[in-house]
Amino acid sequence: RKEVEQDPGPFNVPEGATVAFNCTYSNSASQSFFWYRQDCRKEPKLLMSVYSSGNEDGRFTAQLNRASQYISLLIRDSKLSDSATYLCVVNNAGNMLTFGGGTRLMVKP
Amino acid sequence: GAGVSQTPSNKVTEKGKYVELRCDPISGHTALYWYRQSLGQGPEFLIYFQGTGAADDSGLPNDRFFAVRPEGSVSTLKIQRTERGDSAVYLCASSLTRPGQYNSPLHFGNGTRLTVT
């Protein structure tokens, strides 16, 4: 089992739709969690951190469920510019930040 | 300010050759990572430096891979006797302090696309 797992997608949604991605992690001692966004042939960039109480940044909401060992990302009112790959990242109380395989989102007009 | 800089942006080499990939992190960032990303996959951890020392090299796939950071700034990833399976995008990232801290996110460079023919 991979340490961090994501549905690769693609998720094809129309503009304005709400879409949610989940990511599961295997190490119950994991301490910090992040969502990164990666555009085609570009480097990953931090989208948002994921805090225990959940957090929101504009149209984006991140949630953490420690009991079930998953994090989620909700995007409301999808824009064409949201089309990208979304990478789940977990820090396992050590030095390593482990990335999931990414979920590809395509927002259609 | 300047971000993480990686050179070259593209490298094509023949099987069996030696290559060096360079990473210049954001000034003042003590932590430096190397990751490798294959098409359709997430970045795969290779090695992490805190200052000049390799704090975690558990992701290096074999002894053909080696990385240094002699002055605690620029880092070089070295690959000996390259194989076709080494073809990937090699990403470097840096962070202000110890990685994984919410106030110290990773900043990635544009990557070096390595093709071994």
Interface residues (C-beta under 8 A of the other chain):
Chain A: V4 Q6 P8 Q31 S32 F34 K42 E43 P44 K45 L46 S49 Y51 L87 N91 G94 N95 M96 L97 T98 F99 G100 G101 G102
Chain B: Y33 Y35 G40 Q41 G42 P43 E44 F45 Y48 Q50 A55 D56 S58 G59 L91 R98 P99 G100 Q101 Y102 P105 L106 H107 F108 G109 N110 G111
